[in-house]
């Protein structure tokens, strides 16, 4: 397989976590030919450590890894960082793809795949990360009853109890809270939170909405609810006092 000649932005750090040396060498060669700075790992444990040490702009993550499964690596990375994650899997089942998205992956490729498609997805994820718009909301803190969202501290509390949020969960909740009573389509939420260049699966919005609901199940006094408007999108409804 030969690298394409089209130049790309230089200096983007890409971490390849893949135990198949032949696949890893091919992807490394083609990424380097596009101007990216590539680091590698052959196990899940090593990949997690390198992600923490190197702070890459993109992680390419195989799922079937020794020591630590790729899905577990994905879950941990998504809790710690907002880095784009492209998962590689030899199992092209719908369940496997959805599981990866549920754990926070941004996109996926099923083996075998062409280098051209791989590079296109890498570039799309990097563009999306770079062009992610700044939040339109200006208030640093939003309080609704016993709920508090603090953007500067990236913190959510209900009745003084902290609610752990991934970066995307926080961004989605912040956008909904800033626009209560308004219905947002999946596409609108993707543009606002994931960026206008998002090329992944639109199901990721529904997955993140479900995660938010699950996190708030422990708080019956929550002063709002996230409502599904079937066929349209989602709306944050503030409970009447």
N, C-alpha and C positions, 0 to 999 in steps of 0.2 A: 504494500500500500504506500502511495506516494503523497507527501504533504502538498497541500494546495499552495499556490504562489501569492495569493491575495494577502497583502500585509494587514496586520492587526495592531491594535494598541500594544505598546510594549510595557514590560514591567509588571504585568498582572501575575500575581503569585497563584499558581494552581497546585493543589495537593492531589496526587494520585494514590488512592488506597486500593490496591489490587494485588492479589497473591499470584496471579498468572504472569510470570516474567515476560513471556512473549507479548501478551496484550499490553502490559505496562510499558515495555520498550517501544512498541508501535505508537501508543498514545503519547508517550513522552516526546518522541521524535517529532511528531506532527504538531504538538503544542509548542515545542521549542521553535520549530520552523515558523510559527505564527508570532513569535516574539515573546511568548510567555516564559516566566521563570518557574520551572517545574521542580517540585520535591516529591519524594516517593515514600511509600510504606507498603509492606507486604503482609501485615497482620492488622487486626482491628485495634489491638492495644497500641501498637506503634503508630497507627494512623491517628488515633485520638491524641496521643502525646505530641505528634508533629503538628497537628492542627492548633494545639495550644501554644506551641513554641513558635511556629512560623507565621501564624495569623494570616492564612491565605485569603485571597479574594474569592476563591471558588474551591470546593472540595468535590472530586470525582470519586464516588464511593461504591465499590463492589459489595454485594450483600453477603456472599458466601466466603467469609474470611476466617482464618484460624485465630484462635485465642479469644476473640470477641466478635460476635456476629455483627454484620454491617448495620442491621436494623437497630441494634443497641448503640452502636457508634453514632448513628443518625439521631437517635433520641437524646443522647447526652450532648452532642454538638448543638442541637436545636435549643436545649435548655440554657446553654452557655453563650451562644452567639447567634447572630443573624446571617452568617455566611451562607451564600447559595450552595445548595447540595444537589448534585446530579448523581442519582443512583444507577448502578449497572446491575442487571440481573439476568441470569440464564433462564429463569422461570417466568414466562410471559403471561402468567395467569392474572386475571382481573384482581383477585384477592391480594396477590403479592404487590401489585402496583398501588392499590388503595392503601395497604398497610404502610408502604413507604411514605405516601403522601400524608397519612394520618400522623406519622411520626415527625413530620416537618420537612420532608424532602421537597425541593422545588420542581424537579422534573426527573424523568427516568428514561433509560434506554434498555431495550431487551436484546441480549446477545443472541445471534451475531448481529452486528450493525456495521454500517459503512463509516469510514473515517470522515467523509463529507458531512454526514448527518451529525456525527459526534461533535465536530468542530462548530457546526452551525448552532447546535444547542448550547455549547460552551459560550460562544459569542453572545447569544441571546441572553443568557443568564448574567453575564458580565455587564452587558448594556443595561439590563433592567436594574441591577444593583447600583450602577453609576448614575443612572438618571432618575432614581427614585425621588419623587418630589418631596420637598419639605412639607410637613403637616400644615394645613391651612388654619387650624385652630391656634389661637394666640394665647389663651389663658393657660398659665402654668399649672393651676389646680382647678379641678372641677369637683364640687361637692353636691351630692344629691342625698338628702337625709343623712343616714349613717354611712354612706358610700363616699369615698374620696379617691380621686385619681390625680396623681402628682406626676406631671410630665418630666419635670426637671430631675426628679429622683427615680423615674421609671418605676413607680410604686402604686399599688392598688390596695386599699384597705376597706373592710366592711366592719363597722363597729369597732374600729381600732385593730382588727385582726388582718394581718397581711395575707394577700392572695397572690401566690406565685404565678407569674405570667411569662410566657416566651415573648420575644420581641414582636412577632407577628400578632400574637393574641393581644398584646398591649396596644399595638397600633390599630387593630380592628376595633377593640373596645373604645379606644379614645375617639375614633371617628364616629362611632355610633352615639357615644355620649354627647359629643359636640353637636349632634343633629337629632335630638329626640323628637319622636313623632313623625319622622320622615322615613319613607320607604326607600331602601337602597337596593338596586338590582345587584346580582352577583358581579356583573361586568363593572358596575360603578365602584363596588368595593375593591375589586381587583385593581382598578386603575388608581384608586385613592391610597390603598395600603401596600399593594405589591408593585405598583408602578405601571405606567402606560405600555411598557414593552414586555409585560408578562406573557410568556409563551407556554406556561405549564397548564395543568388541568384545572378547569374552573371548579371542579369538585372540592378544591382546597378551601374555598370559602365556607361551604357547608360543613366541612370537617372542623374548621376553626370555630365556627359558631357552636357546634356541638361541644367542643372542648370548653368554651366559655360557659355554656350552660351547666356542664358537669362541675366546673369549679365553683359555681355559685349555688349548687344544690345544698351545700352545707349552711347556707345563710338564708333562712326563711324570712328574715326581716329585710332582705334586699329591696330597696325602694323602686326597682324597675324590673322589667322582664324583656327579653329579646324575643320578639314575635316573628314567626314565619308568615309572610303574606304569600300564599301559594300562587305560583305562576308569576310572581312579581319579584320578591326578594325578602329583605329583612328590615324590621323596624324596632327601635328601642322605645318602649312605652313606660313612662313614669307612673307609678302607682298613685292614685289619688290619696290625699292626706285626710 
